[in-house]
Every structure is written in C-alpha cells, then in structure tokens.
C-alpha cells in the first residue's frame, strides 16, 4: 500500500494508468499468496476438456464428420477456451465484493489516486490470471489431440480475441461485485447467468440442432461470435457445419463481430461499474 501514498502525480490518463498498474500489482501479489485460487481456476477447465472429450466426444455427431471423437475435439476446444475466459467473471465479482466488505476500497478512496483505478487494476490482474489459465489449458488440449491449422499470427489473434472477451466480462463481474453485499453472493451472481449464455451457443454442439428460436439467440450471442472467430483463426472449422443457419451477421463475420461485441461490453460495463463504485464506495 505504501506505493500508493507517494508524492503527488500528474492527473489525467497518465495517473490513471499508473494507479491502475499499482492496484493490478497488488492483486497479482495477493493471488500468488493464495495459490489454491489459481490451482482451482486451472483444474475446472481441464476437467471440462477431459469430460467433454472422452465422455461426449464419441456420442455427438458433427455435420459432415458424423460421430467422430477427433472431429469433436477440433470443434469443442474453441468453446472450452471461451467458457474458461468468461468464467473469470466470478473471480472479479468475488474479489471486488471481498475488498468492499473488508473496507479495503474505503482505504483506497482515502488515497490520492484515480477513481477508476481500483476496478481497472482488479480487471487487469484477472486478465493476467486468465491468460495463465489459457496457456495451461491450450497445453492440455494439445495433449488430448487438439490441433491448429493456421499460421502462428492467426492462432495468436484467436487467443487475443478470447482474452479480450474475458476482459470485457470481468467488467460485468466488477459491476456485480459492487451490487451485492457479500463475497458469497458475488460468487453466485457472477457465475449463474454464464451457464445459459455459454450453453445456448455454438460452443459445445452445432446450432442447427436447436429449436428455431434458440438458433437466433445462439447466433446473436456475443459468446458465440468469439467461439466462431476462434475456430476460424485456429483453422478448426468443419466443412459440414455452416457458418450460420439463420443468416445472422455475427456468424458470417465472426472476427469483426467478436471484436465489436467485446469493445461494446467493455465500454458499457466499465462506465456502469465506475459509476456504481463512485456511488457505493
């Protein structure tokens, strides 16, 4: 905390960036002192990879590939990656709610620092943790047979879009953490709405098997756009699976749609979260 009480600094964007990085460093140090948090954050997506690959992989038919465990692995992994980065929302919610309940946020408010730095620092720290989890998960995916079929630039761009979506969703988590009274409520509130979002999508099964109404919901789902973009950039698209069954623009242009959705969510929920922080802290 002493780094926050140093000499006065110039205002504006520069101060906000410095303050945000200091808060991010504080949260990253705290994470390293509670390694089980990082460990459990890695174990859960690894379990999803193993369960979906070996339990469902031999039972789910992929158009153009039939019932093929290998084809399902290639189809599945972008969805697992996207689910993993969005589930960081719960960590953001719980962390901010805990800081609020312990009075740490009140301490920050008494210091000469930018108002939005507390939230920005938290979301940046969560982004780093998510990136570490994603690296481990990609290694596990390679071990079970997942492969990319594009150049390294496109593959990195795919992971970049996944992390951008995860960062956007941490701002939703920040707003939830500021809106509830306990860390326990924040954990539940930060994750329960993610299940319909991730399952009514193209992440785990092709959309064409869903009822017509859910097809439209799934193909306009920002989560689906990022999954489709990652598949395209990884070279994991399957010829028999159409880009879109409803003609939805996000599925026809998934890379642009993913980028637009993530930026819009970040801008909107950052504004809402910072406004809420100023009112309740």
N, C-alpha and C positions, 0 to 999 in steps of 0.2 A: 504493500500500500504506500510505502514511502515514495515510490516513483511518481505517485500521483500528487504529491504535495510539494513538488519542486517549485522553481521560480516561475513567475507568470510567463505565458507564452502568447505568441500572436494568435489572434482569433481567426475565425473562418474555417475553410476547408482543411488547412494545414493542421490546426489544433485538433479538429475533429478526428482527422486521420491518426494523429499521434496518440490521442486519448483512446481511440478505438483499439489500436495495436497494443497499448499497455493493458487494457482490460482483457483483450484476447490472450495475451501472455499470462495474465493472472489465472484465467480459466484453464489454459492448457497445463499450467503447473499443477493446478488442483486436480485435473484429470489424471496426471501421471502419479499423483499421490494416492489415487483410488483406482488401481489398475484393473480391479474386477469390473468396473464400469466399462472399460474398453474391451475387456475379455468377453463379457456377456454380449456386448454390442457386435462382436465378431462371430460368436457362436451361433446366434439366432439365424443370420442369413446363410451361414454354412449349412445349418440343419435344413433350411428351406431348399438349398441346392440339392442336397443328398436325397431328401424325401421326394421332391418333385421329380428328380431324375430317375430314381430307382423304383419308386412306388407308382407314380403316374406315367412315367415315360413310356412304358410298354403297353399302355391302355388308351392313350389319347391319339386319335387319328388327326394327322395334319394333311389338309387338302394337297394333293399332288405327291405326297410322300407316304400316305397310308399310316398304319400303326408302326412307327419306327422310333425306337429309343434314341437313335443318333440324331434323326431329324428334329425330334422334340427338344433335345439338348440345345441345338443351334437356335431353335425358336424361343426357348424358355429363357436363356440367360440374360437377354436384354431386360426382360420383365423382372427377373430377380434383382438385377443391378438397380433398376429404377425403384423397386419396392424398398430396397435397402436404404437408398439415399433419402427417400421420403419419410421413412420411419425415424430419421433423426429429429423429426418434429417433436416427438415425445420427449427427447432429451432436452431440447431447448425449452419446452414448456415447463418441465420439472425443475430445471436448473434456475430459471428466472423466478419461478414461484418460491423456490427454496431461499434464494437471495432476498426476496421480498419479505418472507416470513421471519428471517433471521435479522432483519434490519441492515443488511449489508448495502442495499440500494440507498437507504437513508444516509449511510456514511458516504457513499459516492456523491450524493446530491450536495453534501456539505463541502465538497472539494471544488476547486476552480477547473472544471472540466466541461466539455461539450455535453449537452443533454442526451443526445442520441448515442453517445459513445458506449454506454453500458450495454445497450441492446446490440449495437453493431459489433462490439468486441465479443459478446457471447455468441452471436451467429457465426463470426469468423472462426472462433475456436471450434464450434460444432462442425464447420466445414472441413477443418483440418482433420478432425477425428473421423468424419465421414470418408475423406479421401484415403486415410489409412485402412479403414474397413474395406473400401472398394478394392484397394490393391490386394489385400489378403483374399478377398472373395474372387477376384479375377484369377489368382493363382490356383485356388481350389477348383474353379470352373475349368481351367486348363487340365487339371489332373483328372477330372471326370470325363474329359473328351470334347469340351467346347473349343472351337477354333474360330479365328477371324480370317477373312478372305479379302481384305483390302489393305492398302498401304498404311504405314505407321501414322501418317498425318491424319488420315480419316479415322483410324482407330482412336487416336488421342482426342480428336474432335468429338467422337462419340462419348468418350468418358467426360469430356468437358461439358457437354450438354447435360449429362446425368448429374454432375456436380452442381451445375447451375440450377437445375430443378431442385436439388436437395437444398441449396442455399435459399431459394425462393420459399420453400416450405418451412424453413426454420423461422422465417418471419411470421408465418401463420402460428407456429409454435410459440413465438415470443408474445404474440397478442393473446393467445390462450393462457399462457403463464401469468400475464398481467391481469387477466379477467377472473381468475379463480382465487380461492383463499388458502388452499393448501397444496403442497407438492404432490400429494396423492391424487387429488382431483385433477391437477395439471397433467399427471402421467396418463390418467384415464382419458381426459379430454383431448390430450394431444395425439392419441393413437386410435380411438374408437372410430372416428369418422374416416380414417385411412382405409379401413377394410372394404367398405363399398366402393371407394374411389379406385382402389387397386384391383379389385376383383371384377368390377363392371368396366372392363378394359380389354385391350388386346394382349395383356401381359402373359397370361397363362394358357388361354385357349383362343382359337380363331374366332373373330366376332361373328362370322356368318352362321354359327350355330345358335346364336342368341335370338330371343324374340325381337321383332322389328323395332319396338320402342327402345329396348336396351341397346340395339345396334347403333341408333342415333346417339344415345347417351355416351356409349363407349367411344365412338369415333370423334366426338367433340370434347372428350375428356382430355385435359392437358397432360395427364399422366400417360395416356395412350400415344399422344403425339411424340413424347420423348422416347417411349419404347420403340415406336416405329422408326424414329430418327436414328436411334442407336443400332437397330437391326440393319438399317440401310448403310450406315457408316462402318459397321463391323463386317458387312457382307454376309449377314445371316438371313437375308430374305429368302423365302422359298417360292419357287415359281408357281406352285399351285395355290398359294394364298394371295388373293387380290389385295391391292393396296387399300381399297375401300369398297364396301358393299352398299353404301348409301350415297356415294359421291361426295363425301364430306371433304372440304378443302384441307383441313389439317392432315388427313391421311394421304392426300395427293401430294402435299408439300410438307412432309413431317419435320424436316430440319428447320425450315423457317418457322413453322408452327410452334415447334418446341422452344425456339429462341424467343419468339414473341410472347408465348404464354409465360415463360419463366420471368422475363423482364417485367411484364404487366403485374404478375403476382408479387414480385419483389417490390416494385414501386408502390403498389396499392397497400400492401400489408405493412411495409416499413412505415408509411405515413400514418396508418392506423395505430400501429404499435407505439411509435414515438409519441403520438398524441395521447394515447392511453397512459403511457409512462408519465408524461407531464402532469396528468390529472390525478393519478393514484399514488405516485411515489411520495 
